[in-house]
Amino acid sequence: MASNSKKTVRSDVKKERTPNANQTEETQNTAQELQEIRKLLWGTAIRTDVFRRWSQGFEFCDTEPSALVQKEGGPCAVIAPVQANLLKNVIMDTPGHSLKDLTEDKCRRLLIQALCTILTKCRAQYFRIVTLPMETCSEVKEVINAATDIPNVKLSTATLEEAATLPADATSLPTATTTVCVTNAREVSSDAYHEGLQVLNFDTSDEVEKFYTENWQVLSGQYGVMLFLYSVLLTKKIENVISELSDTSEPLIHNTYGYGSQALINLMLTGRAVAHVWDNDQDVGGLKLRGINEQSDIGFITLMEQMRYCTVGSFYKNPKNPVWVMGSETHLTVLFSNEKRLVSPETPSELARRVFKSYDPEGNNFIPTDVLQDVLAALDLVSEPEYVEIMQKRLDPEGLHIILLNAFMDEFFPQEQRSTPDTFDLMHYNGIPGSNEGNKVRYCKGTAILLESDLKSVCISNPMLTCLQTKWPNIEINWHDMRIPSLN
């Protein structure tokens, strides 16, 4: 029995239960949840090469203190959203602060805060932090028993029958609250990895932040990125993830190429594992397809939109902060700016352009005349049939059955205002060293200008510009080092 000075693990645990009975039930439930997460992430079988590519910790570049390094293709589905949240914190909390001046301790704090932000978006009940002890089974059990009396912390362990087969040369990290054993930089099989997982439960994000701060190696060790991913899914609850997915037949991590699905990316950015990037839900042939349901803190734009594979909605293109995850066919990078006017509220004319273009999915800068009434109604303008008929004739005098964007704007919003500045600086991050000059991760800076015309040219040899034009159709940009950053 714990002494009076120690609190019970959680207030919702029945008093008549003994700690051992409670621990046994938690162990069984956690083991089952981790098995379900394993299947949801990887499918029925885990390829050794894919698992190895995901086996890395959170590591900062020595030439760019706040930039995370991605060692191989695959884990950008976690690393890029984490980097985006980290940069959002820098922009919002330390305005004018030089990225080069950030200390190692400051960058660690920013990273941990970014992780806690993501976890908070996903939180269903309490925070469930996955760790990986690499001691023998008996030694691990001693850690479990010691942790059961820790105030506000409840620890449960997955199946560990074969844990004795794991390496015994791990390091222990003593802290003020508990002892967590973390793997050193030594690879284990995917089976051994899953057999050794443990879960710590916390009530508040402050407790999570304190835990990660005191146990930094949980994040920086060999499996830090995967441990955080499992923490996100466990905190979200597996049943909630499944209910948001439109299709669970395909794993969240591609079993051949190792890249994360759009649902996984959306989960990391918004806390919801929906499969689409348009605004709200759409009915397609009677099937309800779920999209982004509110303005996101972090934006998302993708080259795949120009290729007509998807339509990114306003909630992603116009986020609350001037930070966007950028998607190519194979990789995720991050675009960001200190110019906060890039995310200022829409003016009436900007709203009108957005609504007009929502009825112009092909990007032709015109709409059929028969949808004019719907456009006017969406903008809360006069949409009575008689008035609409008059405007159709005025805007389409030649009877071509189309209404041009410029004609529409000149008629209804002649004094067009724009909240976005004409020129601004953008910065780009790509976490793969080989995609950067000199094989070192660096932020690339460019100066952008928005041209008067809305006409854009698709430049196959410049996917960066093509992707930027999905957000700013009339953008041109000059990169300061004369080298166009890579999206791959």
MOLINPE-V573594 format. One record per residue. SS is DSSP state (~ for helix, > for strand, _ for the rest). OMEGA is omega as a letter, one per 30 degrees, with the letter a starting at -180 (none if undefined). NEAR is the number of other C-alpha atoms within 8 Angstrom. Layout:
ss = <SS	SS>
omega = <OMEGA	OMEGA>
near = <NEAR	NEAR>
This chain:
ss = <_	_	_	_	_	_	_	_	_	_	_	_	_	_	_	_	_	_	~	~	~	~	~	~	~	~	~	~	~	~	~	~	~	~	~	~	~	~	~	~	~	~	_	_	_	_	_	~	~	~	~	~	~	~	_	_	_	_	_	>	_	_	_	_	_	_	_	>	_	>	_	_	_	_	_	~	~	~	~	~	~	~	~	~	~	~	~	~	~	~	~	~	~	_	_	_	_	_	~	~	~	_	_	~	~	~	~	~	~	~	~	~	~	~	~	~	~	~	~	~	~	~	_	_	_	_	>	>	>	>	>	>	_	_	_	_	~	~	~	~	~	~	~	~	~	~	~	_	_	_	_	_	>	>	>	>	>	_	_	_	_	_	~	~	~	_	_	_	_	_	>	>	>	>	_	_	_	_	>	>	>	>	_	_	_	_	_	_	_	~	~	~	~	~	~	_	>	>	>	>	>	>	_	_	~	~	~	~	~	~	~	~	~	~	_	_	~	~	~	~	_	_	_	~	~	~	~	~	~	~	~	~	~	~	~	~	_	~	~	~	~	~	~	~	_	_	_	_	_	_	_	_	>	_	_	_	_	_	_	>	_	~	~	~	~	~	~	~	~	~	_	_	_	_	_	_	_	_	>	_	_	>	>	>	_	_	>	>	>	_	_	>	_	_	_	_	_	_	>	>	>	>	~	~	~	~	_	_	_	_	_	_	_	~	~	~	~	_	_	_	_	_	>	>	>	>	>	_	_	_	_	>	>	>	>	>	_	_	_	~	~	~	~	_	_	_	_	~	~	~	~	~	~	~	~	~	~	~	_	_	_	_	_	_	_	>	>	>	~	~	~	~	~	~	~	~	~	~	_	_	_	_	_	_	~	~	~	~	~	~	~	~	~	~	~	_	_	_	_	_	_	>	>	>	~	~	~	~	~	~	~	~	_	_	_	_	_	_	_	_	_	_	>	>	>	>	>	>	>	_	_	>	~	~	~	_	~	~	~	_	_	_	_	>	>	>	>	>	>	>	_	_	_	_	_	_	_	_	_	_	_	_	~	~	~	~	~	~	_	_	_	_	_	_	>	>	>	>	>	_	_	_	_	_	_	_	_	_>
omega = <l	l	a	a	a	a	l	a	l	a	a	l	a	a	a	l	l	l	a	l	l	a	l	l	l	l	a	l	a	l	l	l	l	l	l	l	l	a	a	a	a	a	a	a	a	l	a	a	l	l	a	a	l	a	l	l	l	a	l	l	a	l	l	a	a	a	l	l	l	a	l	a	l	a	l	l	l	a	a	l	l	l	l	l	l	a	l	l	l	a	a	a	a	a	l	a	l	l	a	a	a	a	l	l	l	a	l	l	l	l	a	l	l	l	a	l	l	l	a	l	a	a	l	a	l	a	a	a	a	l	a	l	a	l	l	a	a	a	l	a	l	l	l	a	a	a	a	a	a	l	l	l	l	a	l	a	l	a	a	a	a	a	l	l	a	a	a	a	a	l	l	a	l	l	a	a	a	l	a	a	a	l	l	a	l	a	l	l	l	l	l	l	a	l	a	a	l	a	l	a	l	a	a	l	l	l	l	l	l	l	a	l	a	a	a	a	l	a	a	a	a	a	a	a	l	l	l	l	l	l	l	a	a	l	l	a	a	a	l	l	a	a	a	l	l	a	l	a	l	a	l	l	a	a	l	a	l	l	a	l	l	l	l	l	l	l	a	a	a	a	l	a	l	a	a	a	l	l	l	a	l	l	l	a	a	l	a	l	a	l	a	a	l	l	a	l	l	a	l	l	a	l	a	l	l	l	l	l	a	l	a	a	a	a	l	a	a	a	a	a	a	l	a	l	a	a	l	l	a	a	l	l	a	l	a	a	l	a	a	l	l	a	l	a	a	l	l	a	l	l	a	l	a	a	l	a	l	l	l	a	a	l	a	a	l	l	l	a	a	l	a	a	l	l	l	l	l	a	a	l	l	a	l	a	a	l	a	a	l	a	l	l	a	a	l	a	a	l	l	l	l	l	a	l	a	l	l	a	l	a	a	a	a	l	a	l	l	a	a	l	a	l	l	l	l	l	a	l	l	a	a	a	a	l	l	l	a	a	l	a	l	l	l	a	l	l	a	l	l	a	a	a	l	a	a	l	l	a	a	a	a	a	l	l	a	l	l	a	l	l	l	a	a	a	l	a	l	a	a	a	l	l	a	a	a	l	a	none>
near = <2	5	5	5	4	9	9	8	12	8	5	4	8	5	5	4	8	7	7	6	8	10	10	8	8	10	12	10	8	12	11	9	10	11	8	9	12	9	10	10	9	13	11	5	6	10	8	8	6	13	11	7	13	13	12	13	11	12	7	10	12	5	7	12	14	9	13	11	12	11	9	8	11	13	14	15	14	11	12	13	13	13	13	13	11	12	10	12	11	11	10	7	6	8	8	5	7	6	8	6	7	10	7	7	6	8	11	8	9	11	11	11	10	13	10	11	9	14	13	9	8	13	10	7	5	10	15	12	15	12	12	13	13	15	14	12	11	6	8	11	8	8	10	11	8	9	12	11	12	13	8	11	14	12	12	12	13	15	9	9	7	8	13	9	7	11	9	7	6	12	8	8	9	7	8	4	5	9	10	11	12	15	13	8	6	6	6	7	7	9	6	11	10	8	12	13	12	12	13	12	12	14	9	8	10	6	9	12	11	8	8	11	9	7	11	8	8	13	14	12	14	12	14	15	15	10	14	12	9	11	13	12	12	13	15	12	9	11	6	8	12	8	7	10	11	9	5	8	4	7	13	11	10	12	12	6	7	14	13	13	11	9	13	11	13	14	12	13	11	11	12	11	12	14	12	10	12	13	12	9	11	8	8	7	4	5	6	8	11	12	13	16	8	7	11	12	9	16	16	11	16	12	14	11	12	10	7	7	7	8	8	13	10	11	14	16	12	10	16	10	10	15	14	14	15	14	14	11	7	7	12	14	15	14	12	11	10	9	8	9	8	9	11	8	5	8	9	7	12	10	10	10	10	9	11	11	10	7	9	11	7	4	7	7	8	10	14	9	10	6	9	11	11	8	11	11	10	8	9	6	7	7	10	7	7	6	9	11	8	8	8	12	9	7	10	12	8	4	7	6	8	10	13	10	11	6	9	11	13	8	7	6	9	7	4	7	8	8	10	8	8	7	8	9	11	12	11	12	12	16	14	12	12	8	11	13	7	5	8	10	17	10	10	11	11	11	12	12	10	10	9	5	5	7	6	7	4	5	8	6	4	8	10	10	11	13	13	11	11	12	8	8	10	12	12	9	9	8	11	9	6	6	6	7	8	8	12	10>
